[in-house]
Each structure stands twice: as C-alpha cells, then as structure tokens.
Amino acid sequence: MTAIENKVDFAIVFAVKNANPNGDPLNGNRPRMTADGYGEVSDVALKRKLRNRLQDAGENIFVESSDRTDDGAKSLSDRYRTFVKTLDGTEAKDRNALAAAACSKWIDVRSFGQLFAFKKRDDVDEVSIGIRGPVSIQSAFSIDPVAIDDVQITKSVNSEPTDDGGRSSDTMGMKYRVSGKAIYATYGSISPQLAEKTGFSADDAEKIKQAMVTLFEGDSSAARPSGSMEVIDVVWFQHNSKLGQYSSAKVHRSVKIDASDLDNVKVSVDEASVPGLSYEVIEGR
C-alpha cells in the first residue's frame, strides 16, 4: 500500500430538497438547526453515511449499523471480542499490537479512529485503547437559513384495537422536512502524520473520496426519499508536503459556492487565495 505523503483537504457541497437530512432526537426529530436558523447535519451522521458507502463497496467496517451487520454481532463489544479471539496470545495482550491489528482489519478505524473501551468478558481482557484517525470531517451547515415544514400524517389502521372501534390516537403523527431546497457544505482534511500511525493509505484515501461522491446512494428513507439528497460537488485539495502549503481554514475559505440559482449551483476555488495548491472538483453522481 502506498502511504499518504501529502496533506489533503476537502469540501463536500450537497443539496437537500423537501427532506430531513438529519433529525434531532431532542427536538422531536425535526431537522437540526443552529440558533441562527441555519440547517445542520452532524459530523457523526456524515461519517455514518461514509461508513455505509464503504461497507457497500465491500470494506470491513467496525461501527456498522445494527440493521445491516455483516457478521451478526449485536454490539461493538461483541465484534471486538470475536476479533480478539482470532489473534495470537501476544497480539491480544499488547495494546500497540491490538491497535495495529484493528487498524489493519477495519477501514473506518484506520480512517476516523476509534475508542476501544470494553470490560473483561468471555476470557477477553479489559481494554482501553484510543486510536486517533487521520480523516476529520466537520458538521455540515446550510449556506442560507432554512425553513422547516411541519406535516401532519395519519395511518389508515390502528396499531391496537379500540373499545369503540374508532381511530386510536397513534394514527396521528408529525413529519418534518426542510422546506423547498437548501444547499449545505462540509469540510475536512486528512493528516499524513496520523495516517502513518494507523496505516491509512493512498488507496484508502481514494475510497473515501469515492464514498463522498456517492454519499447519498442507497441512503433513501421515509425522511429522505430517493433523489431528495444530492452531492453537487466534492472539492479535493492535494498539498505538496505533509504539513501542507496552507492551513485547512484558509483552504476551506477558498471554496466559493454560488447558490443564487438553486437548480444550478456553482462551486469554484479562489485560486488567488491559495496559489500553487493542486485541486480537483468532482461532480456528484
């Protein structure tokens, strides 16, 4: 595997149309919003989608969703303990060897990092290992403030029978969505120094990039109907050194998003602010 030699920065610009991109469980599952009214998609939700796309591509994932496990594990601790039992005794008891083996097996561990903190059980020793991953990603925020539609919905049948044969209260509910169309953007980077520690390779970086381009494929649900979430562009910056030619903040500010026409959003880079920095703009699929 070819190691990552140079720092990478990236941006993902995507559109949300009459959908709930990331519900807030503390607010009735309404779309997340900032105090200023801007839409938000958490970094955790974005990494969940990246993990799902990588899993779709056949990669081994440690933090799998419970509804789509490949190995039948009921929890992360079960998956970890099954993994430890495949190692030899020396590896299983050495923290550095455990971390290296976990990074080698699971692409999300060597990409995003992971905290392994599990108690002794089933002859597997207690462990507390923190792995810091090279790929970091911010929460996504909308370019402009968003409005939320509150839609009342009804079921055509009761979940439980009623004494009078009428409708029960659980046939009524609410559904929330971002009204109309909104443009969101998120930013992140890949650290070569941390990549060396986890074994994250140039091949892994390419897989992450492709997962970003196809971020919402196979992600449809009642809250996010097919076609309601769309990656517009991924901007991928390649520095000429491990430390990078510019700070990530400066690179991210160079990304310009013209959303004056929501059906023809234009994403560009202000090259004058980051002269000499190599980049590519990849259209979403």
Order of alpha helices (4+ residues) and beta strands (2+ residues): beta-beta-beta-beta-alpha-alpha-alpha-alpha-alpha-beta-beta-beta-beta-beta-beta-beta-alpha-alpha-beta-alpha-beta-beta-beta
